[in-house]
Amino acid sequence: MIGMWKVMPALAAGCSIVIKPSETTPLTMLRVAELASEAGIPDGVFNVVTGSGAVCGAALTSHPHVAKISFTGSTATGKGIARTAADHLTRVTLELGGKNPAIVLKDADPQWVIEGLMTGSFLNQGQVCAASSRIYIEAPLFDTLVSGFEQAVKSLQVGPGMSPVAQINPLVSRAHCDKVCSFLDDAQAQQAELIRGSNGPAGEGYYVAPTLVVNPDAKLRLTREEVFGPVVTWCE
């Protein structure tokens, strides 16, 4: 979806495009390229390159004939792209990592808030740049919402992506799973209050239990950095 937000305006303007999806999830964009060809888009207009960012991404962003770069990803990679693009004064749009907040006022409907935030926080296991990863709640409603959200989190079914009942699936890779777990290990070492749901089937995938962190210290990594997983902080 995010890739198509960038592709469609370029095609509508009459430009050819080269899109490099994440090396961990290339199949969707390859299928989109097939559909584009079936729809009549001429060969060479809609192009997909797969591979690592360090090799393929670097080759694309440093090429002198590229007129425009649009990147969604980490801040560190975005900085590197900006430096590379400067060599050719290539125009750049960067959508980088962030901590998207949701602010809940005291007159909000608790059930509506819980339902909305369950989707906003845990869609695609939180591996979405627009995930609601930190929630700020006015004090009169805080305890009610935390209690309700805890029940909702613990009721989530964790399992394989093809399961018809699973609501939380494995993360995209072992490396990413280890990274998300490191945020939680750091928070636990600092005595943060963690409320966790199901861990998923033992030894069968890169599962991370959906987790609510209540009033974490502002200095914790998971408070300051994008986790990109099923982890949400709630602050009063």
C-alpha positions in Angstrom: 0.0 0.0 0.0 2.7 2.5 1.0 4.6 1.7 -2.2 1.6 2.3 -4.4 1.1 5.7 -2.8 4.4 6.6 -4.4 4.0 4.7 -7.6 0.6 5.9 -8.8 1.2 9.7 -8.8 4.5 9.1 -10.7 2.7 7.0 -13.4 -0.1 9.5 -13.6 2.4 12.2 -14.3 3.9 10.1 -17.2 7.0 9.0 -15.4 8.6 5.6 -15.4 9.4 4.2 -12.0 11.8 1.7 -10.4 10.6 0.4 -7.0 12.7 -1.6 -4.6 10.6 -3.3 -1.9 12.0 -4.5 1.3 14.2 -7.6 0.8 12.2 -9.4 3.4 8.8 -8.9 1.6 9.4 -8.7 -2.2 6.6 -10.9 -3.4 3.7 -8.5 -3.1 5.3 -5.9 -5.3 6.4 -8.5 -7.8 2.8 -9.5 -8.1 1.7 -5.9 -8.5 4.2 -5.6 -11.4 2.5 -8.6 -13.1 -0.9 -7.0 -12.7 0.5 -3.7 -14.1 1.7 -5.5 -17.2 -1.7 -7.3 -17.6 -3.4 -3.9 -17.3 -1.5 -2.6 -20.3 1.3 -0.6 -18.7 4.1 -0.8 -21.3 7.3 -2.7 -20.5 9.9 -0.6 -18.9 7.5 1.8 -17.3 6.7 -0.1 -14.1 10.0 -1.8 -12.9 10.7 -3.8 -9.7 14.2 -4.5 -8.4 14.6 -6.9 -5.5 17.6 -7.3 -3.2 19.3 -5.7 -0.2 19.3 -2.0 0.4 23.0 -1.9 0.8 23.5 -3.2 -2.7 20.4 -2.5 -4.9 19.1 0.4 -2.9 22.5 2.1 -2.9 22.9 1.6 -6.7 19.5 3.2 -7.3 19.8 6.2 -5.0 23.3 7.0 -6.3 22.5 6.8 -10.0 22.8 10.1 -11.8 19.8 9.5 -14.1 17.3 9.1 -11.2 15.3 12.3 -11.1 13.4 11.7 -7.8 13.8 9.4 -4.8 11.0 8.6 -2.4 11.9 6.4 0.6 10.0 4.9 3.6 12.0 3.3 6.3 14.5 3.9 9.1 15.9 7.2 10.0 19.5 5.9 9.7 18.9 4.7 6.1 17.1 7.9 5.3 20.1 10.0 6.4 22.3 7.9 4.1 20.0 8.4 1.1 19.9 12.1 1.7 23.7 12.3 1.7 24.0 10.2 -1.4 21.3 12.2 -3.3 23.1 15.4 -2.5 25.9 14.4 -4.9 23.6 14.8 -7.8 21.1 17.2 -6.3 18.4 14.5 -6.7 15.0 15.5 -5.3 14.2 13.4 -2.2 11.1 12.6 -0.1 11.8 10.8 3.1 9.1 9.1 5.3 11.2 7.9 8.3 10.6 6.1 11.6 8.5 7.8 14.2 6.4 7.3 17.3 2.8 8.0 16.4 0.7 9.2 19.3 -3.0 8.8 20.0 -4.5 11.3 22.5 -7.6 10.2 24.4 -9.7 12.8 26.2 -11.7 12.1 29.3 -15.1 12.3 27.5 -14.2 9.6 24.9 -16.2 6.4 24.7 -14.0 3.7 26.3 -15.2 0.8 24.2 -14.8 2.8 21.0 -11.3 3.8 22.0 -10.3 0.2 22.8 -11.6 -1.2 19.6 -10.0 1.6 17.5 -6.6 1.3 19.3 -6.5 -2.5 19.0 -6.6 -2.0 15.3 -4.3 1.0 15.2 -1.7 -0.6 17.4 -1.6 -4.2 16.3 -2.5 -4.2 12.6 0.2 -6.3 10.9 1.7 -7.0 14.3 2.5 -3.3 14.6 4.9 -3.5 11.6 3.3 -0.4 10.1 4.9 3.1 10.1 1.6 4.6 11.0 0.9 2.3 14.0 -0.4 3.9 17.1 2.5 3.0 19.3 2.1 5.5 22.2 -1.2 6.5 23.8 -1.8 9.5 26.0 -4.9 9.3 28.2 -6.5 11.9 30.4 -6.4 10.8 34.1 -10.1 10.3 34.7 -10.3 7.6 32.0 -6.9 6.0 32.4 -7.5 3.1 34.7 -10.7 2.2 32.9 -9.0 2.1 29.6 -5.9 0.2 30.8 -8.1 -2.5 32.3 -10.2 -2.8 29.2 -7.2 -2.8 26.9 -5.5 -5.4 29.0 -8.5 -7.8 28.6 -8.5 -7.2 24.9 -4.8 -7.8 24.5 -5.0 -11.0 26.5 -7.9 -12.2 24.3 -5.9 -11.9 21.1 -5.3 -15.1 19.2 -1.6 -15.5 18.3 -0.8 -17.9 15.5 0.4 -18.5 11.9 -0.5 -16.0 9.2 -2.7 -18.5 7.3 -4.7 -19.3 10.4 -8.4 -18.2 10.0 -8.6 -17.3 13.7 -5.1 -15.8 14.5 -5.1 -12.0 15.0 -1.4 -11.6 15.7 1.0 -13.4 13.4 4.8 -13.9 13.4 7.1 -10.9 12.8 8.9 -10.7 9.4 12.2 -12.2 10.4 14.3 -13.6 13.2 16.5 -10.5 13.2 13.5 -8.2 13.6 12.0 -10.4 16.3 15.2 -10.2 18.2 15.2 -6.5 17.9 11.7 -6.1 19.2 12.4 -8.4 22.1 15.5 -6.4 23.0 13.2 -3.3 23.6 11.1 -5.4 25.9 14.1 -6.9 27.7 15.4 -3.4 28.3 12.1 -2.2 29.6 11.8 -5.2 31.9 15.3 -4.6 33.3 14.3 -1.1 34.1 11.2 -2.4 36.1 8.6 -1.2 33.6 5.1 -2.6 34.0 4.5 -4.9 31.1 1.1 -6.5 30.4 1.5 -9.3 27.8 -0.9 -11.4 25.8 -0.3 -14.9 24.4 3.3 -15.9 23.3 2.0 -18.0 20.4 3.0 -21.5 19.5 6.3 -22.4 21.1 9.2 -22.7 18.6 7.1 -22.4 15.5 7.7 -18.8 14.4 9.0 -15.3 15.2 6.3 -14.5 17.6 6.2 -11.6 20.0 3.3 -11.4 22.5 1.2 -8.3 22.1 2.3 -6.1 24.9 1.1 -3.0 26.8 3.6 -1.0 28.7 2.0 1.2 31.4 3.5 4.6 32.2 7.1 3.8 31.1 10.0 6.0 31.9 10.6 8.6 29.2 14.2 7.5 29.0 13.4 4.0 27.9 14.3 3.0 24.4 10.8 1.8 23.6 9.5 5.2 24.7 11.9 7.1 22.4 12.4 4.8 19.4 10.2 3.2 16.9 9.7 -0.5 17.9 7.8 -1.6 14.8 6.2 -4.5 16.6 3.1 -5.4 18.7 4.2 -3.1 21.6 2.3 0.0 22.7 3.0 2.4 25.6 0.1 4.0 27.6 0.8 7.1 29.5 -1.4 9.0 31.9 
